[in-house]
Amino acid sequence: MRVIVFVKATADSEAGVMPRTEDFEAMGRFNEELVNAGVMKDGDGLKPSSAGKRIAFNGAGRTVIDGPFPVGEVIAGYWIWEVKDMDDAVQWAKRCPNPMPGPSELEIRPYFEAADFGDALTPELIEKEEQLRARTQG
């Protein structure tokens, strides 16, 4: 099962407060455990939302919205994990060092699998998606 784990932004991360050396070391050890276990497939931190933009869609219209965005609506980082099930993901997440200087949160969300879409996802569409995925990983 593939999941994405979001590190939710905090007032500190949105203000650009950088982790201390000890925080980098602790997270590095955790990431190494994830990699050694074959769990971590990708992950990274994100700059504050003041460096970002949003594109709002309304029919054919597009509106660009400059950051910053409200703290409760943004993420500060992510991991992509391959786990047995959601319980396994939760157990890994509980082992994570606190990613922020103060209170913080992780959010775990499973990826859709082809079977989740039923008949709407035809064999032809599945094949095309697999071809595109192969091109992005090659």
C-alpha positions in Angstrom: 0.0 0.0 0.0 1.3 3.4 -1.0 0.7 6.4 1.3 1.7 10.0 1.4 2.6 11.4 4.8 2.2 15.2 5.0 4.1 17.2 7.6 1.6 19.9 8.4 2.9 23.5 8.4 3.1 25.5 11.7 3.6 29.1 12.4 7.3 28.4 12.8 7.7 26.6 9.5 5.7 29.4 7.7 8.0 32.0 9.3 11.0 30.2 7.9 12.3 29.0 11.2 15.0 26.4 10.3 15.6 23.2 12.1 18.6 22.9 14.4 21.5 20.5 13.6 20.1 18.0 16.2 16.7 18.1 14.4 18.4 17.3 11.1 20.4 14.5 12.7 17.3 12.9 14.3 15.3 13.1 11.1 18.2 11.7 9.1 18.3 8.7 11.4 14.6 8.2 11.0 14.8 8.5 7.2 17.6 6.0 7.2 15.5 3.5 9.1 12.7 4.1 6.6 15.0 3.5 3.7 16.7 0.5 5.2 13.2 -1.1 5.8 12.2 -0.4 2.2 9.4 1.9 3.3 10.5 5.4 2.1 10.3 6.0 -1.6 10.6 9.8 -1.6 10.4 12.7 0.7 11.3 16.3 1.1 10.7 19.6 2.9 8.9 22.6 1.3 9.6 26.3 1.6 7.0 28.4 3.3 3.8 29.1 1.4 4.9 32.7 0.9 7.2 31.3 -1.8 4.2 29.5 -3.4 1.2 30.2 -5.6 -2.2 28.6 -6.1 -4.1 28.3 -9.3 -7.9 28.5 -8.7 -10.1 26.9 -11.4 -13.6 28.0 -12.2 -14.8 26.4 -15.5 -12.4 27.7 -18.2 -11.2 30.5 -15.9 -7.8 30.4 -14.0 -6.8 32.7 -11.2 -3.3 32.9 -9.7 -3.2 33.4 -6.0 0.0 34.4 -4.3 1.0 33.0 -0.9 1.3 33.1 2.0 -1.7 30.9 2.8 -3.3 30.1 6.2 -1.2 27.7 8.3 -4.0 25.2 8.6 -4.1 24.9 4.8 -0.5 24.1 3.9 2.1 21.4 4.3 5.8 21.8 5.2 7.0 18.5 3.8 6.1 15.0 2.8 7.2 11.4 2.5 5.9 8.7 0.1 5.9 5.3 1.9 5.2 1.8 0.7 3.7 0.0 3.8 1.7 -3.2 4.5 -1.4 -1.3 5.6 -2.5 1.9 7.3 -1.7 0.4 10.7 1.9 -0.1 9.6 2.0 3.5 8.4 0.7 4.7 11.7 3.4 2.7 13.6 6.1 4.3 11.5 4.7 7.8 11.9 4.6 7.3 15.7 8.3 6.7 15.6 9.0 9.9 13.8 10.9 12.6 15.7 8.8 15.8 16.1 9.3 17.5 12.7 8.8 21.0 14.2 10.1 22.9 17.2 6.7 22.9 18.9 3.4 21.0 18.5 3.0 19.5 15.0 1.0 17.0 13.1 1.5 14.4 10.4 -1.4 13.4 8.1 -1.3 10.0 6.3 -3.3 9.5 3.1 -3.5 6.4 1.0 -3.1 6.6 -2.7 -5.9 5.4 -5.0 -5.3 2.0 -6.6 -6.6 1.2 -10.1 -9.3 -1.1 -8.6 -10.8 1.9 -6.6 -12.1 3.4 -9.9 -14.1 0.4 -11.0 -15.2 0.2 -14.7 -14.5 3.9 -15.4 -10.8 3.0 -15.6 -10.6 0.9 -18.7 -7.7 -1.5 -19.5 -6.6 1.0 -22.2 -6.5 3.8 -19.7 -4.6 1.7 -17.2 -2.0 0.8 -19.9 -1.6 4.4 -20.9 -1.1 5.4 -17.2 1.4 2.6 -16.7 3.4 3.8 -19.8 3.4 7.4 -18.5 4.5 6.2 -15.1 7.4 4.2 -16.6 8.5 7.3 -18.6 8.6 9.4 -15.4 10.7 6.8 -13.5 13.2 6.0 -16.3 
